[in-house]
Amino acid sequence: MANWSKVLDAARAGLGRAGSRIAHRDVVGVADFAQPSSAPRLHLVDLANGKVDTLLVAHGRGSDPYKTGWLSHFSNAPGSDATSRGDFLTGDYYIGAHGRSMRLVGLDPSNSNAEARGIVVHSAWYVGPSMVTAQGMLGRSEGCFAVSATDLKTVLERLGPGRLLISQKL
């Protein structure tokens, strides 16, 4: 269960850290990887009206090598297939191997390799309520923020380019 105060505090603190690097400060994405993959843990926080959409999001298989459904560690290392901690600037949309996707730029030393690693937001077949029902957890990405195909449109519309996406354990 999300602690809304912590989510809101994380969004505001992230905007403070990022400063002028974030052009659009109305909506912030907060991925709380202290929660298991079976729980909705990607929060799209609208700071103007207080609306929060909370969705399922996968973590990297390198962050959960024993497939427990829990992120055990973050990594920025190339080839780690792990989720990185830190603040990301959302970038342009593109069409890739997973269809419509959104690029991410790491803003911290802990995620500075995001572009080189190809860490993006995309949809994946292994993310969704049916996967949680069948497996008790989501599948794992290669470090990307993978969401369900049905949630991708919401994420891309609400979190579009020039916004902040935060990856941490709250």
C-alpha positions in Angstrom: 0.0 0.0 0.0 1.4 3.4 -1.0 2.2 6.0 1.6 0.8 9.0 -0.3 2.7 11.5 1.9 6.0 9.8 1.0 5.1 9.7 -2.7 4.2 13.4 -2.7 7.3 14.3 -0.7 9.4 12.3 -3.2 7.9 14.1 -6.2 8.5 17.5 -4.7 12.0 16.7 -3.5 12.8 15.3 -7.0 11.7 18.5 -8.6 13.8 20.5 -6.2 16.9 18.3 -7.0 16.3 18.5 -10.8 15.7 22.3 -10.9 15.5 23.9 -14.3 16.4 20.6 -16.1 12.7 19.7 -15.9 10.6 21.8 -18.3 7.2 20.5 -17.3 6.7 20.3 -13.5 2.9 19.4 -13.4 3.2 15.6 -13.3 6.0 13.5 -11.7 6.4 9.8 -12.0 7.5 8.0 -8.8 8.5 4.3 -9.0 8.5 2.9 -5.5 10.6 -0.2 -5.7 10.3 -0.9 -2.0 7.0 -2.6 -3.1 6.8 -6.0 -4.7 6.2 -6.2 -8.4 2.8 -7.6 -7.7 1.7 -4.3 -6.3 0.9 -1.1 -8.3 4.1 1.0 -7.6 4.4 3.5 -10.4 2.7 6.6 -9.2 1.9 9.4 -11.7 1.4 12.4 -9.4 -0.4 15.5 -10.7 0.9 18.2 -8.4 -1.8 20.7 -9.5 -4.9 18.7 -8.7 -3.6 15.9 -6.5 -4.7 13.2 -8.9 -2.5 10.1 -8.7 -2.7 7.2 -11.1 -1.0 4.1 -9.7 0.1 1.3 -12.1 2.1 -1.9 -12.3 5.7 -1.5 -13.4 8.4 -4.2 -13.8 12.0 -4.0 -12.5 15.1 -5.3 -14.1 16.0 -9.0 -13.9 19.5 -8.0 -12.7 17.9 -6.3 -9.7 16.0 -9.5 -8.8 18.4 -12.4 -9.9 16.4 -15.1 -8.0 13.0 -14.0 -9.4 11.4 -13.2 -6.1 9.3 -10.3 -7.3 11.3 -7.9 -5.1 14.0 -5.5 -6.3 17.0 -6.4 -4.2 19.5 -3.9 -5.6 20.0 -1.1 -8.1 22.8 -0.8 -10.7 23.9 1.6 -13.4 26.4 -0.8 -14.9 26.2 -1.6 -18.6 25.1 -5.2 -19.0 23.7 -5.5 -15.5 20.0 -5.8 -16.7 19.2 -4.0 -13.5 17.0 -1.1 -12.6 18.8 2.2 -11.8 18.1 4.5 -8.9 17.7 8.2 -9.3 16.0 10.9 -11.2 15.3 10.6 -15.0 14.3 13.2 -17.5 11.6 11.8 -19.8 12.6 12.2 -23.5 11.1 11.7 -26.9 8.7 9.0 -28.1 9.9 6.5 -30.6 8.9 3.2 -32.1 11.2 0.3 -31.1 11.2 -3.4 -30.4 8.4 -3.0 -27.9 6.3 -0.6 -30.0 5.7 3.0 -28.9 8.2 3.9 -26.2 9.8 6.9 -24.4 13.5 7.6 -24.0 14.9 8.4 -20.6 18.0 10.5 -19.6 19.6 9.7 -16.2 20.2 12.9 -14.2 22.3 11.3 -11.5 25.6 9.4 -11.2 23.5 6.4 -10.2 21.7 6.4 -13.5 24.0 8.2 -15.9 24.3 5.3 -18.2 20.5 5.1 -18.9 20.8 6.3 -22.5 23.7 4.1 -23.4 22.0 1.1 -21.7 18.7 1.8 -23.6 16.7 2.3 -20.4 13.3 3.5 -21.5 9.5 3.3 -20.8 7.7 0.6 -22.8 5.0 -1.9 -22.6 5.6 -5.6 -22.2 3.5 -8.8 -22.3 4.9 -9.8 -18.9 3.3 -6.8 -17.1 -0.4 -6.8 -16.1 -2.9 -8.1 -13.6 -3.1 -11.5 -15.5 0.6 -12.1 -14.9 0.2 -11.3 -11.2 -2.7 -13.7 -11.0 -0.8 -16.4 -12.9 2.7 -16.0 -11.4 2.2 -14.0 -8.2 4.5 -11.4 -9.7 5.4 -9.5 -12.9 8.1 -10.6 -15.3 11.3 -8.7 -15.3 12.8 -6.2 -17.8 16.4 -5.5 -18.7 16.3 -2.4 -16.5 13.5 -0.6 -18.4 10.3 0.7 -16.8 8.0 -1.8 -18.5 4.2 -1.3 -18.0 1.2 -3.1 -19.4 0.0 -2.5 -22.9 -3.3 -1.1 -21.5 -1.4 1.4 -19.2 1.1 2.6 -21.8 -1.1 5.2 -23.3 -1.8 6.7 -19.8 1.9 6.7 -18.9 3.0 8.3 -22.2 0.2 11.0 -22.1 0.5 11.9 -18.4 4.3 11.7 -18.1 5.2 12.9 -21.6 8.6 14.4 -22.6 10.2 17.0 -20.4 9.0 15.6 -17.1 10.6 13.8 -14.1 10.6 10.1 -13.4 12.0 9.0 -10.0 13.2 5.5 -9.3 13.9 4.7 -5.7 12.7 2.8 -2.6 10.4 5.0 -0.5 
